[in-house]
Amino acid sequence: MGVVVRIPSPLRRLTQGLDKVDVEARTVAEVVERLEARFPGFRERLLDENGEVRYFVNIYVNGEDVRFLQGLDTATKPGDEVSIVPAVAGG
């Protein structure tokens, strides 16, 4: 068992409809790289041109926002759950 990545609806077209994907990764950055290798185009949806998490994308490890942890360097281990959550705007 690796890290379970929960895929939001808007990105499921990249994963052929999968709502979760299992990857082997030690950091959130490695999660992104594994997703990109398996599903090309994923990285550009999550990271900006500077390699930082896009402002309208939230990434959580076991319910904790990586922006308040170590960002993309946040450690992951087998059994962890990484959730990708697009920001929602409205009014």
C-alpha positions as CSV (number, residue, x, y, z in Angstrom):
1,M,0.0,0.0,0.0
2,G,1.3,3.4,-0.9
3,V,-0.1,6.9,-0.5
4,V,-3.8,7.2,-1.4
5,V,-4.4,10.4,-3.5
6,R,-8.0,11.6,-3.7
7,I,-8.7,13.1,-7.1
8,P,-11.3,15.9,-7.4
9,S,-13.9,15.7,-10.1
10,P,-12.4,18.4,-12.4
11,L,-9.1,16.4,-12.6
12,R,-10.6,13.0,-13.1
13,R,-10.5,13.4,-16.9
14,L,-6.7,13.1,-16.5
15,T,-7.1,9.9,-14.5
16,Q,-9.6,8.2,-16.8
17,G,-12.3,8.8,-14.2
18,L,-10.5,7.4,-11.2
19,D,-11.4,9.2,-7.9
20,K,-8.4,7.9,-6.1
21,V,-5.0,6.7,-7.1
22,D,-2.3,4.8,-5.1
23,V,1.3,6.0,-5.5
24,E,4.6,5.3,-3.8
25,A,6.0,8.6,-2.6
26,R,7.9,10.0,0.4
27,T,6.9,13.7,-0.1
28,V,4.1,15.7,-1.6
29,A,6.5,16.7,-4.4
30,E,7.0,13.0,-5.2
31,V,3.2,12.5,-5.2
32,V,2.9,15.2,-7.9
33,E,5.8,13.7,-9.9
34,R,4.2,10.2,-9.7
35,L,0.9,11.6,-10.8
36,E,2.6,13.4,-13.7
37,A,4.4,10.3,-14.8
38,R,1.2,8.3,-14.8
39,F,-1.2,11.0,-16.0
40,P,0.7,13.6,-18.1
41,G,-0.6,17.1,-17.6
42,F,-1.2,16.7,-13.9
43,R,1.7,18.8,-12.7
44,E,0.7,21.9,-14.6
45,R,-2.8,21.7,-13.1
46,L,-1.3,21.7,-9.5
47,L,1.9,23.8,-9.7
48,D,2.6,27.2,-11.2
49,E,5.6,28.1,-13.4
50,N,7.7,28.5,-10.2
51,G,6.9,25.0,-9.1
52,E,4.7,26.2,-6.2
53,V,1.2,25.0,-5.5
54,R,-1.2,27.1,-7.4
55,Y,-3.1,29.6,-5.3
56,F,-6.5,28.0,-6.2
57,V,-5.4,24.5,-5.4
58,N,-5.3,23.1,-1.8
59,I,-3.4,19.9,-1.0
60,Y,-3.9,18.1,2.3
61,V,-2.0,15.3,3.9
62,N,-4.3,13.4,6.4
63,G,-6.5,16.5,6.6
64,E,-3.6,19.0,7.2
65,D,-3.1,21.8,4.6
66,V,0.5,21.4,3.3
67,R,0.8,25.2,3.2
68,F,0.9,25.1,7.0
69,L,3.3,22.1,7.1
70,Q,6.4,21.9,4.8
71,G,4.6,22.6,1.5
72,L,5.7,20.3,-1.2
73,D,8.4,18.9,1.1
74,T,5.8,17.6,3.5
75,A,6.6,13.9,4.2
76,T,4.2,11.1,3.3
77,K,4.2,7.5,4.2
78,P,2.3,4.4,3.2
79,G,-1.3,4.6,4.3
80,D,-1.4,8.4,4.2
81,E,-4.2,10.1,2.4
82,V,-3.4,13.1,0.1
83,S,-6.4,15.2,-1.0
84,I,-6.4,17.6,-3.8
85,V,-9.1,20.2,-3.4
86,P,-9.7,23.0,-5.9
87,A,-10.6,26.3,-4.2
88,V,-14.3,27.2,-4.6
89,A,-15.3,30.7,-5.3
90,G,-18.8,32.2,-5.5
91,G,-21.0,34.7,-4.2
